[in-house]
Amino acid sequence: MAQTNQTQRPSLTRFERQEPWVPSEHSQLQVALWQFLSVSSLVFGTWYLYWRWAKSINMEAAWFSVPLAIAETLAFIGLALYTINLWSPAAPKPGALPASAQDVVTDPGAVNRPLVVDIFFATYNEDPELVRRGLQDAKKVTYPLPIDIRINVLDDGRRPKMQQVAVEEGVNYVTRSDNVGFKAGNMRNAMEVTVGDFIVICDADTRLFPDFLVETMGYFRDPDMAWVQTPQWFWDIPPGVPLEAWLRRRLGRPGGWIGRIVERAIGPVRLGEDPFGNDPQMFYDFIQHRRNWANASFCCGAASIHRREALMEAAIRAWASDVEKKNLLEERASLSLTGELDLYEAVRDNARVSRARETDFAPFKLHVSEDLYTSIHLHSDTERRWKSVMHPKVLSRMMSPSDLLTWTIQRFKYAGGTLDILWNDNPLFRKGLSLPQRLMYATTFYSYLSPIWNIIFVIAPIVFLTTGIAPLATYSLDFLLHLVPFLILHELAQVVGLWGTSVMRGRRWYMAMFTLNFRALWAVARQNRISFSVTPKDRASGKFHHLVRWQIALAIAIVASLLVGWISFLQGVAGFTVGAIIANTLWSVNNLLSLSVIIRAAGWSPDPEFDLPVMKGYPTDAS
């Protein structure tokens, strides 16, 4: 049977041979320099905004000038929150590996027994063979001390083939009769039939590395540590084709020489690299990891490990609180309806029992963004002050969206779920969160409000170049003296503080996806339900330009406005000064480059020669 399973597994591709990133390590001097540059950029940014509001508003076109100044102010607030987020790389260190349950379970009556760890693989409609690979890797997870590792397939699809794979791999198969609560409900159901002290969350495509528990369990020596999140690394991101190889294919040996010369001059150039901006290093290695100092790193689901005790305690308190709130509201309504001064005790007791039964008990919050929502509830637990940590090292591999349709489904779910929490249960005023935690969560929510100002940043230069109406009273030397120092200091801070990551790539995608985030914002504002959609694991064929029609329309408008603007400038039309035309041209080109990344992704397809499933010379699983 083992041999049969082995031959059923897909062959290794060149993508699987890629290695994950190495966690960034910045010296104290580098961190201090980044902090100095960041604070300096904020000081000069404040000075620039003061000048914008006090000296540069074009009152003759206030309808245009004031909204742009508001957009700049809102974006600057986001930059300030972002700076606070990245302020310090300080993080908890793991303790010695726990040898038994007594080392990490707070119950004083716990017996000296081995730890029990449940590994959950949540699945719905994914290929059972994909899940099989994750199960086989999970069975290779090691621990140098006695431990009881139990692997569980949580199948919300109730599929006989998935059950067969679980039986063949010798793991537990857990299912239920309905799909209430989607993934969160699936895991809640599994918690009712498992007993592990700790729970490792895996998606259908998660493949744990053997040292997952060795790297993470030491944190739980702290009895208040609720969960440890590890980076989600996508092994299937296209590594791209080196410029030298790409030119050699088309121009022969001379092309290879040209490519080699160019790469030696400007560094490595890869064509087709990560067309969807999926590389998550910036998010995990910096944004999430830099929240450790504030105890505000939130759970991202897969590749995380949770203390069962924390989930259950927080769920019980949240459930009791919800029941009590419903009791108060309904008792007040009943008294108002009957005109009585008080309710009979028997009536009150019966009503309370009924409401307790009707209220969901959910260790994982039943929400499309259950990971973030559960994190907020645990962090705001006033009785335990639960802690979390973002472990820096990659300890698993996963699959990324491989077409724009899949990417759009995933990102809309992220945006809509986050904004739904902000709109309907704003955690920023939740009792129990510390000020640093509120600021970190505010950074997350605020980033999804960016389409409000990004749409103005895209349209503003188009308006000027086509009409000659300036959003500023002047594009004089005074304008440059206020703006340029801020921009230079900001760029220097990014280079120093985020050394080793592609800052520009993230910035481009942040702007390019503003239409999707705007749709999510609009859906939440209209109280539309944000549904849970499983992210497809197979590439959808075809082109997806219909998904970026607004970006294409804006790109065309930018090009047309540049032509109109420069013709007007060369003809000496009033308003088209040298400073104005140069500033808006640079602005427009930057917007065009940002929009182009998602437009290119809409038409991307794997290179037929360099993206074959199996490359000659690379081993397969069977070998």
C-alpha positions as CSV (number, residue, x, y, z in Angstrom):
1,M,0.0,0.0,0.0
2,A,2.8,2.4,0.8
3,Q,4.3,1.9,-2.6
4,T,0.9,2.6,-4.2
5,N,0.6,5.9,-2.4
6,Q,4.1,6.9,-3.4
7,T,3.4,6.4,-7.1
8,Q,0.1,8.3,-6.9
9,R,1.9,11.5,-5.7
10,P,2.7,14.1,-8.3
11,S,6.3,14.5,-9.3
12,L,8.5,17.3,-7.8
13,T,8.6,20.4,-10.0
14,R,11.4,22.9,-10.1
15,F,9.1,25.1,-7.9
16,E,9.2,22.6,-5.1
17,R,13.0,22.8,-5.1
18,Q,12.9,26.4,-4.1
19,E,14.0,27.3,-0.6
20,P,12.1,29.7,1.7
21,W,13.4,33.0,2.7
22,V,15.7,33.4,5.6
23,P,14.3,35.6,8.4
24,S,15.8,39.1,8.4
25,E,18.3,40.0,11.0
26,H,19.0,43.7,11.6
27,S,21.6,45.0,13.9
28,Q,20.8,47.5,16.6
29,L,22.6,50.1,14.6
30,Q,20.5,49.4,11.6
31,V,17.3,49.5,13.6
32,A,18.3,52.8,15.3
33,L,19.1,54.3,11.9
34,W,15.7,53.1,10.5
35,Q,13.9,54.7,13.5
36,F,15.8,57.9,13.0
37,L,15.0,58.1,9.3
38,S,11.4,57.2,9.9
39,V,10.8,59.8,12.6
40,S,12.6,62.4,10.4
41,S,10.3,61.5,7.4
42,L,7.2,61.9,9.6
43,V,8.5,65.3,10.9
44,F,9.1,66.5,7.4
45,G,5.8,65.0,6.3
46,T,4.0,66.9,9.0
47,W,5.8,70.1,7.8
48,Y,4.7,69.4,4.2
49,L,1.0,68.8,5.2
50,Y,1.0,72.0,7.2
51,W,2.2,73.9,4.1
52,R,-0.3,72.1,2.0
53,W,-3.2,73.2,4.1
54,A,-1.9,76.6,5.0
55,K,-0.2,77.8,1.8
56,S,-1.0,75.6,-1.2
57,I,-4.8,75.1,-1.4
58,N,-6.1,76.4,-4.7
59,M,-9.2,78.2,-3.6
60,E,-10.3,78.8,-7.2
61,A,-10.7,75.0,-7.5
62,A,-11.4,74.0,-3.9
63,W,-13.6,71.2,-5.2
64,F,-10.4,69.6,-6.5
65,S,-7.7,70.9,-4.2
66,V,-9.3,70.2,-0.9
67,P,-10.2,66.5,-1.5
68,L,-6.6,65.9,-2.7
69,A,-5.2,67.5,0.5
70,I,-7.6,65.3,2.5
71,A,-6.4,62.2,0.6
72,E,-2.7,63.2,1.3
73,T,-3.5,63.6,5.0
74,L,-5.3,60.2,5.2
75,A,-2.4,58.5,3.5
76,F,0.0,60.2,5.9
77,I,-2.0,58.8,8.9
78,G,-1.5,55.4,7.3
79,L,2.2,55.9,7.1
80,A,2.4,56.9,10.7
81,L,0.5,53.8,11.8
82,Y,2.8,51.7,9.5
83,T,5.9,53.2,11.2
84,I,4.5,52.4,14.6
85,N,3.9,48.8,13.4
86,L,7.5,48.4,12.2
87,W,9.1,50.3,15.1
88,S,10.9,47.4,16.9
89,P,12.0,43.8,16.0
90,A,11.9,42.9,19.7
91,A,10.2,39.5,20.2
92,P,9.8,36.8,22.8
93,K,12.3,33.9,22.7
94,P,11.1,30.3,23.0
95,G,12.0,28.5,26.2
96,A,13.3,24.9,26.6
97,L,11.1,22.3,24.9
98,P,8.4,21.0,27.3
99,A,9.0,17.4,28.3
100,S,5.5,16.7,29.4
101,A,2.0,18.2,29.8
102,Q,3.0,19.5,33.3
103,D,5.5,21.9,31.7
104,V,2.8,23.8,29.7
105,V,-0.7,22.9,31.0
106,T,-1.7,25.3,33.8
107,D,-4.0,22.8,35.6
108,P,-2.1,22.0,38.8
109,G,-3.6,18.6,38.8
110,A,-2.2,17.6,35.4
111,V,-0.5,14.3,35.4
112,N,3.0,13.8,34.2
113,R,2.1,12.5,30.8
114,P,3.3,13.2,27.3
115,L,2.0,16.2,25.4
116,V,-0.9,15.6,23.0
117,V,-0.9,17.6,19.8
118,D,-3.7,17.5,17.3
119,I,-2.9,18.4,13.7
120,F,-6.1,19.6,11.9
121,F,-6.3,19.5,8.1
122,A,-9.4,21.5,7.2
123,T,-10.7,20.6,3.7
124,Y,-13.9,20.9,1.8
125,N,-13.6,20.3,-2.0
126,E,-9.8,20.1,-2.6
127,D,-8.2,17.2,-4.3
128,P,-7.8,14.4,-1.8
129,E,-4.3,13.6,-3.3
130,L,-3.3,17.2,-2.5
131,V,-4.3,16.6,1.1
132,R,-2.5,13.3,1.1
133,R,0.8,15.0,0.6
134,G,0.2,17.2,3.6
135,L,-0.7,14.2,5.7
136,Q,2.4,12.4,4.7
137,D,4.6,15.4,5.6
138,A,2.7,15.8,8.9
139,K,3.7,12.2,9.8
140,K,7.3,13.2,9.4
141,V,7.0,15.9,12.1
142,T,9.5,15.0,14.9
143,Y,10.0,15.9,18.5
144,P,13.0,14.8,20.7
145,L,10.8,14.0,23.7
146,P,7.8,11.7,24.3
147,I,4.8,13.2,22.5
148,D,1.5,12.0,21.1
149,I,0.8,13.5,17.7
150,R,-2.6,12.9,16.3
151,I,-3.4,13.9,12.7
152,N,-7.0,14.6,11.8
153,V,-8.7,15.2,8.4
154,L,-11.6,17.6,8.9
155,D,-13.7,17.0,5.8
156,D,-16.6,19.3,5.4
157,G,-17.2,17.8,1.9
158,R,-18.1,14.3,3.4
159,R,-16.3,12.6,0.5
160,P,-15.7,8.9,0.4
161,K,-12.4,9.4,-1.5
162,M,-11.1,11.7,1.2
163,Q,-12.1,9.2,3.9
164,Q,-10.2,6.5,1.9
165,V,-7.1,8.7,1.8
166,A,-7.3,9.2,5.6
167,V,-7.6,5.5,6.2
168,E,-4.7,4.7,3.8
169,E,-2.5,7.2,5.6
170,G,-3.5,6.0,9.1
171,V,-5.0,9.3,10.3
172,N,-8.3,10.2,11.9
173,Y,-11.2,11.2,9.7
174,V,-13.7,13.8,11.1
175,T,-16.8,15.1,9.4
176,R,-20.2,16.5,10.3
177,S,-23.7,16.6,8.9
178,D,-23.7,20.3,8.0
179,N,-21.4,23.2,7.1
180,V,-22.5,25.7,9.7
181,G,-19.7,28.2,10.4
182,F,-17.7,27.0,7.4
183,K,-14.0,26.5,8.4
184,A,-14.5,27.9,12.0
185,G,-17.5,25.5,12.5
186,N,-15.5,22.6,11.0
187,M,-12.7,23.2,13.6
188,R,-15.2,23.7,16.4
189,N,-16.7,20.3,15.5
190,A,-13.3,18.7,15.5
191,M,-12.4,20.1,18.9
192,E,-15.5,18.4,20.3
193,V,-14.1,15.0,19.4
194,T,-10.4,15.5,20.0
195,V,-8.4,16.1,23.3
196,G,-5.0,17.6,22.2
197,D,-3.4,20.1,24.5
198,F,-2.4,22.0,21.4
199,I,-3.9,22.3,18.0
200,V,-2.0,22.8,14.8
201,I,-4.1,24.4,12.0
202,C,-3.4,23.3,8.4
203,D,-5.2,24.1,5.2
204,A,-5.7,21.3,2.6
205,D,-2.4,22.4,0.9
206,T,-0.3,22.9,4.0
207,R,2.8,20.8,4.2
208,L,4.6,21.0,7.5
209,F,8.3,20.8,7.9
210,P,9.7,18.1,10.3
211,D,10.9,20.7,12.8
212,F,7.6,22.5,13.2
213,L,7.0,21.5,16.8
214,V,10.6,21.7,17.8
215,E,10.6,25.4,16.7
216,T,7.3,26.4,18.3
217,M,6.6,24.4,21.4
218,G,9.2,26.2,23.6
219,Y,7.0,29.4,23.5
220,F,4.3,27.6,25.5
221,R,6.5,27.5,28.6
222,D,4.8,30.9,29.1
223,P,1.4,29.8,30.5
224,D,-0.2,32.9,28.9
225,M,1.0,32.1,25.4
226,A,-2.2,31.3,23.4
227,W,-0.8,30.7,19.9
228,V,2.2,30.8,17.7
229,Q,1.9,31.8,14.1
230,T,4.6,30.8,11.6
231,P,5.1,32.3,8.1
232,Q,3.0,31.0,5.2
233,W,5.5,30.4,2.4
234,F,4.3,29.6,-1.1
235,W,6.6,27.1,-2.8
236,D,4.8,27.4,-6.2
237,I,5.5,31.1,-6.9
238,P,7.1,31.3,-10.4
239,P,10.8,31.9,-9.8
240,G,10.9,33.7,-13.2
241,V,13.3,33.3,-16.1
242,P,16.8,34.9,-15.9
243,L,17.2,37.6,-18.5
244,E,20.3,35.9,-19.9
245,A,18.3,32.7,-20.5
246,W,15.3,34.5,-21.9
247,L,17.4,36.5,-24.4
248,R,19.4,33.4,-25.4
249,R,16.2,31.6,-26.4
250,R,15.2,34.4,-28.7
251,L,18.6,35.8,-30.0
252,G,20.9,32.9,-29.5
253,R,24.3,33.2,-28.0
254,P,24.6,37.0,-28.6
255,G,21.4,37.4,-26.7
256,G,22.9,35.5,-23.8
257,W,25.9,37.8,-23.8
258,I,23.7,40.9,-23.7
259,G,21.6,39.5,-20.9
260,R,24.8,38.6,-18.9
261,I,26.2,42.1,-19.3
262,V,22.9,43.8,-18.3
263,E,22.6,41.6,-15.1
264,R,26.2,42.3,-14.1
265,A,25.5,46.0,-14.4
266,I,22.1,46.3,-12.6
267,G,21.8,42.9,-10.8
268,P,19.6,39.9,-11.4
269,V,16.6,40.3,-13.7
270,R,13.9,37.7,-13.9
271,L,11.0,37.7,-16.3
272,G,7.7,36.3,-15.1
273,E,8.6,36.3,-11.5
274,D,5.7,36.2,-9.1
275,P,3.1,37.7,-11.5
276,F,0.5,38.0,-8.7
277,G,2.5,39.7,-6.0
278,N,2.0,36.6,-3.7
279,D,5.4,36.7,-2.0
280,P,4.4,37.1,1.6
281,Q,7.8,37.8,3.1
282,M,7.1,41.5,3.6
283,F,3.9,40.7,5.6
284,Y,5.3,37.9,7.8
285,D,8.9,38.9,8.1
286,F,8.2,42.5,8.9
287,I,4.6,43.6,9.4
288,Q,3.6,40.6,11.5
289,H,6.9,39.9,13.2
290,R,7.3,43.6,14.1
291,R,4.0,43.4,16.1
292,N,5.5,41.0,18.6
293,W,6.7,44.0,20.7
294,A,3.1,45.0,21.2
295,N,1.8,41.4,21.7
296,A,-0.4,42.0,18.7
297,S,0.6,39.5,16.0
298,F,-2.7,38.0,14.9
299,C,-3.4,34.5,13.7
300,C,-3.5,33.8,10.0
301,G,-4.9,30.3,10.2
302,A,-2.7,27.7,8.5
303,A,0.7,27.0,9.9
304,S,-0.3,28.2,13.4
305,I,-0.4,26.2,16.7
306,H,-2.9,27.0,19.5
307,R,-3.3,26.2,23.1
308,R,-6.6,24.4,23.5
309,E,-7.1,25.9,27.0
310,A,-6.9,29.4,25.6
311,L,-9.4,28.8,22.9
312,M,-11.9,27.1,25.3
313,E,-11.5,29.7,28.1
314,A,-12.0,32.7,25.7
315,A,-14.9,30.9,24.1
316,I,-16.7,30.3,27.4
317,R,-16.3,33.9,28.5
318,A,-17.4,35.2,25.1
319,W,-20.4,32.9,25.2
320,A,-21.3,33.9,28.7
321,S,-21.0,37.6,27.8
322,D,-23.2,37.2,24.8
323,V,-25.9,35.4,26.8
324,E,-25.8,38.0,29.4
325,K,-26.2,40.8,26.9
326,K,-29.1,39.1,25.3
327,N,-30.7,38.5,28.7
328,L,-30.5,42.2,29.6
329,L,-31.9,43.4,26.2
330,E,-34.8,40.9,26.2
331,E,-35.7,41.4,29.8
332,R,-35.9,45.2,29.2
333,A,-38.1,44.6,26.2
334,S,-40.4,42.3,28.2
335,L,-40.7,44.8,31.0
336,S,-41.4,47.6,28.6
337,L,-44.1,45.5,26.8
338,T,-45.9,44.3,30.0
339,G,-45.4,47.4,32.1
340,E,-44.3,45.3,35.1
341,L,-41.5,46.4,37.4
342,D,-39.8,43.0,37.5
343,L,-40.1,39.5,36.0
344,Y,-41.0,36.4,37.9
345,E,-37.9,34.5,38.8
346,A,-39.1,31.3,37.1
347,V,-39.9,33.2,33.9
348,R,-36.5,34.8,34.0
349,D,-34.7,31.5,34.5
350,N,-36.6,29.7,31.7
351,A,-35.8,32.6,29.3
352,R,-32.1,32.5,30.3
353,V,-31.8,28.8,29.7
354,S,-33.5,29.2,26.3
355,R,-31.1,32.0,25.3
356,A,-28.1,30.0,26.5
357,R,-29.1,27.2,24.2
358,E,-29.6,29.5,21.2
359,T,-26.2,31.2,21.6
360,D,-23.4,29.7,19.6
361,F,-20.4,28.4,21.6
362,A,-17.4,28.9,19.3
363,P,-13.8,28.4,20.2
364,F,-13.1,29.8,16.7
365,K,-15.3,32.8,15.9
366,L,-17.9,31.9,13.2
367,H,-16.9,34.5,10.7
368,V,-15.3,34.6,7.2
369,S,-12.2,36.1,8.9
370,E,-12.3,33.7,11.8
371,D,-8.5,33.8,12.4
372,L,-8.4,37.6,12.9
373,Y,-11.6,37.7,14.8
374,T,-10.5,34.9,17.2
375,S,-7.2,36.7,17.7
376,I,-9.0,39.9,18.8
377,H,-11.1,38.0,21.3
378,L,-8.1,36.2,22.8
379,H,-6.0,39.4,23.0
380,S,-8.9,41.3,24.7
381,D,-9.6,38.6,27.3
382,T,-9.4,40.8,30.4
383,E,-8.9,37.8,32.8
384,R,-6.0,36.0,31.2
385,R,-4.3,38.6,28.9
386,W,-3.4,35.9,26.4
387,K,-0.2,36.4,24.4
388,S,0.7,35.5,20.8
389,V,4.0,35.5,18.9
390,M,5.0,35.5,15.2
391,H,7.8,33.0,14.9
392,P,10.2,34.2,12.2
393,K,11.3,31.0,10.6
394,V,9.3,29.4,7.7
395,L,8.1,25.9,8.9
396,S,5.7,24.9,6.1
397,R,5.0,25.3,2.5
398,M,1.7,26.1,0.8
399,M,0.2,26.9,-2.6
400,S,-0.5,30.4,-3.9
401,P,-3.2,31.7,-6.2
402,S,-2.0,30.9,-9.7
403,D,-4.4,33.0,-11.7
404,L,-6.1,36.3,-11.2
405,L,-9.6,34.8,-10.7
406,T,-8.3,32.8,-7.7
407,W,-6.3,35.7,-6.5
408,T,-9.4,38.0,-6.6
409,I,-11.5,35.5,-4.7
410,Q,-8.9,35.2,-1.9
411,R,-8.2,39.0,-1.6
412,F,-11.8,40.0,-1.7
413,K,-12.5,37.5,1.2
414,Y,-9.6,39.1,3.2
415,A,-10.7,42.6,2.6
416,G,-14.4,42.0,3.1
417,G,-13.9,39.9,6.2
418,T,-11.6,42.5,7.8
419,L,-13.9,45.4,7.0
420,D,-16.9,43.5,8.2
421,I,-15.3,43.1,11.7
422,L,-14.5,46.9,11.7
423,W,-18.0,47.8,10.6
424,N,-20.1,45.5,12.9
425,D,-17.8,44.8,15.9
426,N,-15.2,47.5,16.0
427,P,-12.4,46.1,18.1
428,L,-10.6,49.5,18.5
429,F,-13.0,50.3,21.4
430,R,-13.1,46.8,22.9
431,K,-12.3,46.5,26.5
432,G,-9.1,44.6,27.3
433,L,-6.9,45.6,24.4
434,S,-3.8,47.6,25.3
435,L,-3.0,50.9,23.5
436,P,-0.2,49.3,21.4
437,Q,-2.6,46.4,20.5
438,R,-5.3,48.9,19.4
439,L,-2.8,50.7,17.2
440,M,-1.7,47.5,15.6
441,Y,-5.2,46.4,14.8
442,A,-6.0,50.0,13.7
443,T,-3.1,49.6,11.2
444,T,-4.7,46.5,9.7
445,F,-8.2,48.0,9.4
446,Y,-6.9,51.3,8.2
447,S,-5.0,49.7,5.3
448,Y,-8.3,48.4,3.9
449,L,-9.7,51.9,3.8
450,S,-7.0,53.0,1.3
451,P,-9.2,53.0,-1.8
452,I,-10.8,56.1,-0.4
453,W,-7.7,58.1,-1.0
454,N,-6.0,56.0,-3.7
455,I,-8.8,56.7,-6.1
456,I,-8.1,60.4,-5.7
457,F,-4.4,59.9,-6.2
458,V,-5.1,58.1,-9.5
459,I,-7.6,60.6,-10.8
460,A,-6.0,63.9,-9.7
461,P,-3.2,64.0,-12.3
462,I,-5.7,63.0,-15.1
463,V,-7.8,66.0,-14.1
464,F,-4.9,68.4,-14.3
465,L,-3.5,67.1,-17.6
466,T,-6.8,67.3,-19.3
467,T,-8.1,70.6,-18.0
468,G,-5.1,72.5,-16.7
469,I,-6.9,73.0,-13.3
470,A,-4.2,72.7,-10.7
471,P,-4.8,71.1,-7.3
472,L,-2.1,73.2,-5.8
473,A,-1.9,77.0,-5.7
474,T,1.7,76.8,-6.9
475,Y,4.2,74.3,-8.2
476,S,7.1,76.6,-7.3
477,L,10.4,75.9,-5.6
478,D,8.6,76.2,-2.3
479,F,6.6,73.1,-3.2
480,L,9.7,71.1,-3.9
481,L,11.4,72.3,-0.7
482,H,8.6,71.0,1.3
483,L,7.9,67.7,-0.6
484,V,11.3,66.4,-1.7
485,P,13.0,66.1,1.8
486,F,10.0,64.1,3.0
487,L,10.1,61.7,0.0
488,I,13.9,61.2,0.2
489,L,13.8,60.5,3.9
490,H,10.9,58.1,3.5
491,E,12.6,56.2,0.7
492,L,15.9,56.0,2.7
493,A,13.9,54.7,5.7
494,Q,12.3,52.0,3.6
495,V,15.7,50.9,2.2
496,V,17.3,50.7,5.6
497,G,14.4,49.2,7.5
498,L,13.2,46.7,5.0
499,W,16.5,45.6,3.5
500,G,16.2,42.3,1.6
501,T,12.6,42.7,0.5
502,S,11.0,44.1,-2.6
503,V,9.4,47.3,-1.2
504,M,8.4,48.6,-4.7
505,R,6.5,45.5,-5.6
506,G,4.3,45.7,-2.5
507,R,3.7,49.4,-3.1
508,R,2.7,48.8,-6.7
509,W,0.1,46.1,-5.7
510,Y,-1.2,48.2,-2.8
511,M,-2.2,50.8,-5.4
512,A,-3.2,48.3,-8.2
513,M,-5.8,46.5,-6.0
514,F,-7.7,49.6,-4.9
515,T,-10.7,48.8,-7.0
516,L,-11.1,45.4,-5.3
517,N,-10.8,46.9,-1.9
518,F,-13.3,49.5,-2.8
519,R,-15.8,46.8,-3.9
520,A,-15.2,45.1,-0.5
521,L,-15.7,48.4,1.3
522,W,-18.9,49.1,-0.6
523,A,-20.3,45.6,0.0
524,V,-19.7,45.9,3.8
525,A,-21.2,49.4,3.8
526,R,-24.4,48.1,2.2
527,Q,-24.5,45.3,4.8
528,N,-23.9,42.6,2.1
529,R,-22.9,39.2,3.5
530,I,-19.3,38.4,2.9
531,S,-19.4,34.7,2.1
532,F,-16.6,32.1,2.7
533,S,-15.2,30.9,-0.5
534,V,-12.6,28.1,-0.6
535,T,-9.5,29.4,-2.5
536,P,-9.1,27.1,-5.6
537,K,-5.8,25.2,-5.7
538,D,-5.9,24.5,-9.5
539,R,-5.0,27.1,-12.1
540,A,-8.1,28.4,-14.0
541,S,-7.3,28.6,-17.7
542,G,-7.8,31.7,-19.9
543,K,-7.4,35.4,-19.6
544,F,-9.1,37.5,-16.9
545,H,-9.0,41.0,-18.3
546,H,-12.6,41.5,-17.3
547,L,-11.5,41.5,-13.7
548,V,-9.3,44.5,-14.3
549,R,-11.5,46.5,-16.6
550,W,-11.4,49.6,-14.3
551,Q,-7.6,49.4,-14.2
552,I,-7.4,49.1,-18.0
553,A,-9.8,52.1,-18.4
554,L,-7.7,54.2,-16.0
555,A,-4.5,53.2,-17.7
556,I,-5.9,54.3,-21.0
557,A,-7.1,57.6,-19.4
558,I,-3.6,58.2,-18.0
559,V,-1.9,57.7,-21.4
560,A,-4.5,59.9,-23.1
561,S,-4.2,62.6,-20.5
562,L,-0.4,62.7,-20.8
563,L,-0.7,63.3,-24.5
564,V,-3.3,66.1,-24.0
565,G,-1.2,67.6,-21.2
566,W,2.1,67.7,-23.1
567,I,0.4,69.1,-26.2
568,S,-1.2,71.8,-24.1
569,F,2.2,72.6,-22.5
570,L,4.0,72.8,-25.8
571,Q,1.3,75.1,-27.1
572,G,1.7,77.4,-24.1
573,V,-1.8,76.9,-22.7
574,A,-2.3,78.8,-19.5
575,G,-1.9,76.7,-16.3
576,F,0.5,74.2,-17.9
577,T,3.7,75.4,-16.2
578,V,7.0,73.5,-16.3
579,G,6.8,72.5,-12.6
580,A,3.1,71.4,-13.0
581,I,3.6,69.3,-16.1
582,I,6.8,67.6,-14.7
583,A,5.2,66.8,-11.3
584,N,2.0,65.4,-12.8
585,T,3.9,63.5,-15.5
586,L,6.0,61.7,-12.9
587,W,2.9,61.1,-10.8
588,S,1.0,59.7,-13.8
589,V,3.9,57.4,-14.8
590,N,4.0,56.0,-11.3
591,N,0.3,55.4,-11.3
592,L,0.6,53.7,-14.7
593,L,3.3,51.4,-13.5
594,S,1.3,50.4,-10.5
595,L,-1.8,49.6,-12.6
596,S,0.2,47.7,-15.0
597,V,1.2,44.9,-12.5
598,I,-2.4,43.7,-12.2
599,I,-3.2,44.2,-15.9
600,R,-0.2,42.0,-16.8
601,A,-1.3,39.4,-14.2
602,A,-4.7,39.2,-15.9
603,G,-3.1,37.9,-19.1
604,W,-0.4,35.8,-17.5
605,S,0.0,32.2,-18.3
606,P,2.9,29.8,-17.5
607,D,5.8,29.9,-19.9
608,P,5.5,26.8,-22.1
609,E,9.2,26.0,-22.0
610,F,10.4,27.2,-18.6
611,D,7.3,26.3,-16.5
612,L,6.8,22.6,-17.4
613,P,5.5,20.4,-14.6
614,V,8.8,18.4,-14.5
615,M,12.2,19.9,-15.6
616,K,14.8,17.6,-17.1
617,G,17.5,16.9,-14.6
618,Y,15.3,17.3,-11.5
619,P,14.4,14.3,-9.4
620,T,10.8,13.0,-9.0
621,D,9.3,11.7,-5.8
622,A,9.7,8.2,-7.0
623,S,13.4,8.6,-7.6
